[in-house]
Amino acid sequence: MRLSPSTDVQRYGILLGSGSRLRGALVDGVVNGSAADVAGIKPADRVVSVDGLLTQDNTAFVRQLSNLKQGTVASLGVVRGESFVIKGMKLTTELKSQDPALGQELHASKQQQSADGESMEAETGVLEGLGSVLGGLISGAGKGGAG
């Protein structure tokens, strides 16, 4: 099955940016009134997990969302600037005004799973976002830098 970002992610109002060296899916834009907008997803956010499963890149994010049922609420781990938050996004294609019950930050669990189902300790708050940022800096450190 070929995954198409235009059908599997954009239907929830998320426009993905081009690939990044950092882990996660980079949000380039959000459709007003969409599920992503109602959940509080913003341009420049980086989605690093879906329902506790780590998200490696845009392709993984598309796959993760396509495996979920319409109408369920997906917990999206989001790095925004220097913070890490979890947003609840109801998987719906309806455009509507913001529902105050959705888009609220959810409490992060202490246990997360990797995509292969292995349990792993969850980093919390700024530490997870910082770890992701540092990982990106380290992986790109030897490419085109001064020195």
Order of alpha helices (4+ residues) and beta strands (2+ residues): alpha-beta-beta-alpha-beta-beta-alpha-beta-beta-beta-beta-alpha
